Amino acid sequence: MADSRFVMNLKGISTAFIPRIFFQRKLPNIFKEILRYKDEILEQICFRVNYYHQINQDFSEILLHSKDKEKLGQFPFKKTSKAFDAYKITKYFNDDFLIIKNYADISYKLNEPSICKDRLIGDENGIILKLDTHRHFIFLHDTQNFEDKKDLAVFRGASYQEHRKKFLQIYSGSKYCDFAHVMGNGGG
């Protein structure tokens, strides 16, 4: 069961009070442990990292000159669920490392390499992190095999924002989608 927003914020804030140096000292041992994994596990890790981070060139100059850059050591108390999820990972790295964050729902091509929770297909500037986990990474026990399921995206929920309404209008007729806006009063 997902934590309530209050519990999530409490956990995130309490973690922020632990000095980052304690986590940063653990990083070399974490990497040493990873290197002990079996080859097939390491290949799976490499495959996933290459999927989430598709940039194959040095982009440090872009970071240095970006107006949107931040140091990892900054702990923002805005967009909290995404910030707390990012902090779970970034707390292990040097406080002076630079990042560009884009925590919005990405429906456009990014101009700079940015940490985000999603990206357009083919947009290598979107570096995906597991963000907003209290909403998006809740897994139910499912007894049906994946191979036996329909090749179909299903959505039932409220959609009041214009870009979401437009998305539903565009894709609701697709043979791969079963979408419906459900109003807050239980109507459809």
Residue pairs with C-beta under 8 A, 6 or more apart in sequence:
1 138
2 134
2 135
2 138
3 11
3 134
5 81
5 134
8 80
8 81
8 84
8 134
9 80
9 84
11 84
12 80
12 81
12 83
12 84
12 87
13 77
15 84
15 87
15 88
15 91
16 75
16 87
20 73
20 91
20 95
23 91
23 92
24 91
24 92
24 93
24 94
26 92
27 92
27 93
30 92
34 42
34 45
35 42
37 45
51 128
52 127
52 128
52 129
53 127
53 128
54 124
55 113
55 124
55 125
55 127
59 112
59 113
62 112
62 113
63 69
63 98
63 99
63 100
63 112
63 113
64 98
66 98
66 100
66 112
68 100
68 101
68 112
68 114
69 98
69 99
69 100
70 76
70 98
70 99
70 100
70 101
71 95
71 96
71 97
71 98
72 90
72 93
72 94
72 95
72 96
72 97
72 98
72 99
73 95
73 96
75 83
75 87
76 83
77 83
79 103
81 131
81 132
81 133
81 134
81 135
82 103
82 117
82 131
82 132
83 103
85 129
85 130
85 131
85 132
85 133
86 101
86 115
86 129
86 131
89 129
89 130
90 97
90 99
99 115
100 112
100 113
100 114
100 115
101 114
101 115
101 116
102 110
102 114
102 115
102 116
102 126
103 116
103 117
103 131
104 116
105 118
105 163
106 116
106 117
106 118
106 119
106 120
106 123
106 126
107 120
107 163
107 167
108 120
109 120
109 123
109 125
110 116
110 119
110 123
110 125
110 126
111 125
112 125
113 125
113 127
114 125
114 126
114 127
115 127
115 129
116 126
116 127
116 128
116 129
116 131
117 128
117 129
117 130
117 131
117 132
117 136
118 126
118 128
119 125
119 126
119 128
120 126
130 137
151 176
152 176
152 177
152 178
153 176
153 177
153 178
153 179
154 177
154 178
154 179
155 168
155 177
155 178
155 179
155 180
156 180
156 182
157 181
157 182
158 181
158 182
158 183
158 184
159 165
159 167
159 168
159 181
165 181
168 179
168 181
171 177
171 179
172 179
172 180
180 188
181 188
182 188
